[in-house]
């Protein structure tokens, strides 16, 4: 015997609660509990992006799932919420601005600019080296690699991150010297924490031998214990040499 079920859905009126009516032509027996859940997506603007040729394109209305490859131009605006699986090139000053829900970026992000209210699952390749990316209220996935390239001692000669709000750093920080041989006394402020905080840190740092990235965002050489002791002894003997 087959049971016939006819469902009639009534459209919600502004002054009433939504209702669903079930009319059964015969008794209905359920072998498992039935749960009905109302899903309401938060309102947000559609996601648009603009490339260096000036063209503006629409990814789709939120919540969006897009596979656009945006790695060939300067993306000046991605907004709204959803999932983007294509790579993104911010160019010289691109922006990715999420709403309260925030976009999820699964492709790699490169270039310079600002990213706010987003979760990054892909790699972060700062600049067209060197470059600067500002992260505001951003979370980076454990599987991501953030790349810093250093070509000199001036801040304009190495990749940097500027943190605003609360940023969850994670994954691997990969640091390389590009055709540049630094002095052992050089320091590089790769991450600026003046306007924000890091709620978590990189799980691993791949840096040139002898160089260490501190929790304050500074790359420097940490002397070996023996060398450090010799330096202290030299400083202690210095007044005696001066007296002679």
N, C-alpha and C positions, 0 to 999 in steps of 0.2 A: 504494500500500500504506500502511496506517495502523499506526503503532506504538502499542501499549497500554502505559501506565505505571500501575502500582499502587503507591501510597505508603502505608506503614504507619508511624505515629508511635507510639513507645513513651513512656508517661508516665514522667517522671523520678522515681527513687527517691532518698531523702535520702542514701543511701550510694554512689550511682553517678552517672556522668556521663550527660547526656542523649544519646540515640542516635536516629538516623533511618535506616531501612532502605529500600532501593530494590529492588523486584523487577521485572525487565524480562522481558517475554515475547519480546523480540527486541532486537538490538543498538540502542543509542541513540547518535546522533552529534550533537554540539553544534557549532554554527558560531561560538559565542562562549563565553568562559569563564563558568562558573556560580559565583556567590559566595553562600554562605549565611551570614547574620549573625544572631546572637541579640541581641534588644533587650530590655533589662531596665529598666523605669522605676523611679526611686528612690521609696522609700516616703515618703508625706506624708499629713497629715490632709486631710480634705475642706475645701473653702472655704465659710465661712459669713459672712453679713453681717447686721447688725442696724440697723434704722432707728429714728427717733425715737419711733415709736409702740410700741416695745418688741418688735416681731415679729422673729423670727429665721428666716432662710431659707437654704437650701442651694443653692449654685451648682451643683455636681456634684462627684463624686469626681475626684481628680487622676489623671493630668494632664488639666486641664479646659480647654475652649474655650467661653467663655460670652459671650453678647451682652446680659446683663442691664444695664438702665439704672439705675444706683444714684445718680442725680443729684438725687433728690427728698427725701433724708433723711440723717440722721447715720449713716454707716457706721462701726461701732465695731470691726469685725474682719473682715479678709479674710486668709486664711492658705492655705498650701499652694503649689502651683505650677501654672502653666497660662497661658492667654491670655484676657484680658478686653477686649472691644471696646466695652463701654458706658462712659459717663461715670460718674465717682465723685465724690460730695460727702462729704467727711470731716466736715462739720458743724463743731462747735466743738472736738472732740477725738477724731477718728476715728483708726483705726490700720490700716495694711496691713503685714502681717508675712509675708515670704517665707521659704521654707526654703533649703536649700543650692542648689537649682536656681533658685528665685525666680520670682514671677509677672511676666508681661509685660503692661503696661497700655497699650492702644492708644487708649483714650478720654481725654478731658480730666479732670484731677483738680483739685478746688477745695476750699476750706475750710481748717481748721486741724487739726493732728494730727501723726502720726508715720508715716513710710514707711521701711521697711527691707528690704534684700535684694530690690529690685525694679528693673526696667528700665521707664522711662517713655518711650513713643513719642508720647503726646499732650501737650497744653499743660498747664502747671502754673499755676493761678490761685490765688495764695496768699490765704487768708482769705475772710471775707465782709467784707473790708477794714475795718480792718486785721486781719491775722492772722499766725500763725506756723506754719511747717511744719518739722519736724525730719526731715532726710534722713540715713539711716545705711546706708552701703554700697549706694548707689543710683547708677544710670547713667541720664543723661538723653540722649535722642536728639538728633542734629543738627537734626532737623526741628521740635523742640519750641520753644515760646515760654514763658518764665517771666515772669509779670507781677507787678510791684511797684507798689502805690499808696501815696502819701504824703499824709497829711492834717494833719501837724503835726510838731514837732521831738521830742516825747517818743517813746521806743521803742514805746509802746502805740498810737501814732498812725500807724505805717507798717508795711507788710508786711515780714516778715523770714524768712530761711532760717537754720536752725541745722544745721551739718554735723557728723556723727559718723562715725568710721571713715574710709573713703575714698569720696569722692563724685566722679563724673565729670560736671562741668557742661558743657553744650554748648547749641547752638542760640542763640536770641536772648533777651536780657534786656530786657524792655520796662518802662521806669520813667516814671511820670507823677505830677504834683502835682495832687491832687484838691481844688479849691476852696481852695487854699493857696498863698500867695506867700512862699517862704522868703527869708531874708537870704543874701547871698553868702558870709557867714562860717559858715553852718550846715553841719553834716555829719550824715550818716545811715549808721549801721552796718547795712546791709541784709543782710549775710551774716556770720554768726558762725562763725569758723574756730578758735575756742579749743579745741574738742574733736575736731576732725577736720581732714582735708586735702582739698583739691581737686586731683584728679589731672589735670584739664583745666579749661578756662575757657570761658565763652561765646564763640562765634565772632563775635558782634556785640552791641552795646549800643545800644538806642534810648532815649536820655535827653533831658530838656529841654536846650535849647541852652546850652552853657557848662558843663554838669555832666558829670562823668566818674566811672565806677565803677572803682575801683582793684582790683588783684588781692588786696587784703586785705579786700575786701567793703565798702569805704566809698565812699559817694557824696558828692562835694564839688565845689566850683568850682575849676578850675585857672586861675589868672590868665594872661592873655596875656603874652608876653615883655616887651612895652613896659611894661605895667602893673607887672609884677614888678620891672623895673629901677627904675621910679619909686618903688616902695615901698622898695627898698634904699637909694636916694639919700636918701629922706626919713628913714629910720632912721639913716643916716650923719650927716645934718645935725642930728639931734635934740640931741646933746650940745652943739653950738655954741650953739643957741638957749637951752639951759638955763644955760650959762655967762654969757650976757648978762643 
